[in-house]
Amino acid sequence: MLKTLVDIYPKLHNEFYTETGEITDYICIFVNDKPMSALNRMDTVLKNDDEILFFIPISGG
């Protein structure tokens, strides 16, 4: 799904991936209100009615 989004919206590449092509540490992806880390990470199989949420935590001091 991420590859499809980047193909449609190329500017998202820098938001999703590091320079080495890994998923960035700061983006949280949820599938049906469950974090992908609690599922099968990037191997999570998506269904047509799944709800996907992208969350980029904000921090500072």
C-alpha positions as CSV (number, residue, x, y, z in Angstrom):
1,M,0.0,0.0,0.0
2,L,2.8,2.4,0.8
3,K,4.4,1.8,-2.6
4,T,1.1,2.6,-4.3
5,L,0.7,5.8,-2.3
6,V,4.2,6.9,-3.2
7,D,3.6,6.1,-6.9
8,I,0.6,8.4,-6.8
9,Y,2.1,11.0,-4.5
10,P,5.9,10.9,-4.9
11,K,6.5,13.6,-2.2
12,L,5.4,11.0,0.4
13,H,8.5,9.0,-0.2
14,N,10.5,11.2,2.1
15,E,7.8,11.0,4.8
16,F,7.6,7.2,4.7
17,Y,11.2,6.1,3.9
18,T,14.7,6.8,5.1
19,E,17.6,7.4,2.6
20,T,18.4,3.6,2.8
21,G,14.8,2.7,1.9
22,E,13.7,1.6,5.4
23,I,10.4,2.7,6.9
24,T,11.1,5.8,9.1
25,D,11.0,5.3,12.8
26,Y,8.8,8.3,13.5
27,I,5.7,7.3,11.5
28,C,3.1,5.1,13.2
29,I,0.7,3.2,11.0
30,F,-2.5,1.7,12.3
31,V,-4.9,-0.8,10.7
32,N,-8.4,-0.8,12.1
33,D,-7.1,1.0,15.3
34,K,-4.3,-1.5,15.9
35,P,-0.7,-0.5,15.4
36,M,1.1,-2.4,12.7
37,S,3.7,-3.4,15.3
38,A,0.9,-5.5,17.0
39,L,0.1,-7.1,13.7
40,N,2.5,-8.5,11.1
41,R,4.3,-5.2,10.5
42,M,4.9,-4.6,6.8
43,D,3.6,-8.1,6.0
44,T,0.1,-7.2,7.3
45,V,-2.4,-8.2,4.7
46,L,-5.0,-5.5,4.0
47,K,-8.6,-6.0,3.1
48,N,-10.8,-3.6,1.1
49,D,-12.7,-2.4,4.1
50,D,-9.7,-1.8,6.4
51,E,-9.2,1.7,7.8
52,I,-5.6,2.9,7.6
53,L,-4.3,5.7,9.9
54,F,-0.9,7.4,9.5
55,F,0.2,9.2,12.6
56,I,3.4,11.2,13.0
57,P,4.0,12.0,16.6
58,I,5.0,15.5,17.5
59,S,7.5,16.2,20.3
60,G,9.6,19.0,21.5
61,G,10.9,20.8,24.4
